[in-house]
Amino acid sequence: MLNPKGAVAVIAVVFVAYAGLLGWRGVLLIGTGDPVAIGLGTAVLVIPLVGLYLVWRELQFGRQTELLARELAESGGLPVDDLPRRPSGRIDRAAADTAFTKYKEEAEAAPGDWRVWFRLSTAYDAAGDRKRARASMRTAIANHNASGPNPPRTVSGVNP
């Protein structure tokens, strides 16, 4: 069985091959000279370009998230996954909500610290809110990129 990175690599290669084939069909349609086929061929060319852009963005997001997780783990600031779980393996919702409150307060206290946004993202994810988890991770990435090589430690009581 493939690890997650291997699976992403396989999916990305398959998508690139698919986009290439679809793009080639668009070129063939444009080459016919028929106005309707040219319009359709142009539209067919746009689809793989948009798809390639979206795949690239997702891969960048994953890479940046992994880099932040590694940096936070090296400094000892990565949140511990110690929340109680149901027999199904899913995190207990009440426990996730309690942890979420703590991380949300930290983010409100230090909105420019990427570390608290990273931890808030994990709390959103544990609570099952993937949309807000991704938005918080984007904020963490933006804050990390803006903070430079040695950002100040702004949250007291937390080992960033």
C-alpha positions in Angstrom: 0.0 0.0 0.0 1.2 3.5 -0.8 2.0 6.1 1.8 0.1 9.4 1.5 3.0 11.1 -0.4 3.2 8.2 -2.8 -0.6 8.2 -3.4 -0.5 12.0 -4.1 2.4 11.5 -6.5 0.5 8.8 -8.4 -2.7 10.9 -8.6 -0.7 13.9 -9.8 1.0 11.9 -12.5 -2.3 10.4 -13.6 -3.9 13.9 -13.7 -1.0 15.3 -15.7 -1.4 12.5 -18.2 -5.1 13.1 -18.4 -4.7 16.9 -18.7 -2.2 16.3 -21.5 -4.5 14.0 -23.4 -7.4 16.4 -22.9 -5.2 19.3 -24.0 -4.2 17.4 -27.1 -7.8 16.9 -28.0 -8.4 20.6 -27.7 -5.5 21.2 -30.1 -7.0 18.8 -32.6 -10.3 20.5 -32.4 -8.8 23.9 -33.0 -6.8 22.4 -35.9 -10.0 21.5 -37.8 -10.7 25.2 -38.7 -14.4 24.9 -38.0 -15.5 27.9 -35.8 -17.6 25.7 -33.5 -14.7 23.2 -33.1 -12.3 26.0 -32.5 -14.5 27.4 -29.7 -14.9 23.9 -28.2 -11.2 23.2 -28.5 -10.3 26.5 -26.8 -12.7 25.5 -23.9 -11.2 22.1 -23.8 -7.7 23.6 -23.5 -8.8 25.8 -20.6 -10.1 22.9 -18.5 -6.7 21.2 -18.0 -5.0 24.5 -17.4 -7.4 25.3 -14.6 -7.0 21.8 -13.2 -3.2 21.9 -13.3 -3.3 25.2 -11.4 -5.6 23.8 -8.8 -3.5 20.6 -8.3 -0.3 22.8 -8.1 -2.0 24.9 -5.4 -3.0 21.9 -3.4 0.5 20.4 -3.6 2.0 23.7 -2.5 -0.5 23.9 0.4 0.5 20.4 1.5 4.2 21.1 1.2 4.0 24.3 3.2 1.8 22.6 5.9 4.4 19.8 6.2 7.2 22.3 6.6 5.4 24.2 9.3 4.5 20.9 11.1 8.2 19.9 11.0 9.4 23.3 12.3 6.8 23.3 15.1 7.6 19.7 16.0 11.4 20.5 16.2 10.6 23.4 18.6 8.3 21.2 20.8 5.2 23.2 20.0 3.2 20.6 18.0 -0.1 19.8 19.7 -0.2 16.4 21.2 -3.0 14.1 19.8 -4.3 12.9 23.2 -8.0 13.5 22.7 -10.2 10.6 23.7 -11.7 8.7 20.8 -14.9 6.7 20.2 -14.7 3.0 19.4 -14.9 4.0 15.7 -11.6 5.9 16.1 -13.2 9.3 15.6 -12.3 12.0 18.1 -14.8 12.7 20.9 -16.6 15.9 19.8 -16.9 17.4 23.3 -13.2 16.9 24.0 -12.3 18.4 20.6 -14.6 21.4 21.4 -12.8 22.0 24.7 -9.4 21.9 23.1 -10.6 24.1 20.3 -11.6 26.9 22.9 -8.0 26.9 24.2 -6.4 27.2 20.8 -8.9 29.9 19.7 -8.1 32.0 22.7 -4.4 31.7 21.9 -5.0 32.8 18.3 -7.0 35.8 19.4 -4.2 36.7 21.9 -1.5 36.5 19.3 -3.0 37.0 15.8 0.4 37.4 14.1 2.0 34.2 15.5 1.8 31.4 12.9 2.3 28.7 15.7 -1.1 29.5 17.3 -2.8 29.5 14.0 -1.3 26.1 13.1 -2.6 24.7 16.5 -6.0 26.3 15.9 -6.1 24.6 12.5 -5.5 21.2 14.1 -8.2 22.0 16.6 -10.7 22.8 13.8 -9.7 19.6 12.1 -10.2 17.6 15.2 -13.6 19.2 15.6 -14.5 18.2 12.1 -14.6 21.7 10.5 -12.3 21.1 7.5 -13.1 24.5 5.9 -12.0 26.5 8.9 -9.1 24.2 9.5 -7.8 25.0 6.0 -8.4 28.7 6.4 -6.5 28.7 9.7 -3.7 26.8 8.1 -3.5 29.4 5.3 -3.3 32.1 7.9 -0.5 30.2 9.6 1.4 29.9 6.3 0.9 33.6 5.6 2.1 34.6 9.1 5.1 32.2 8.8 6.1 33.6 5.5 5.7 37.2 6.8 7.6 36.5 10.0 11.0 36.0 8.6 13.7 33.6 9.9 13.4 34.3 13.7 9.9 35.5 14.6 9.3 36.8 18.1 7.6 34.5 20.6 4.4 36.1 21.5 2.3 33.6 23.4 3.2 33.2 27.1 2.9 29.7 28.6 3.1 28.0 25.2 6.3 26.4 24.0 6.2 27.5 20.3 
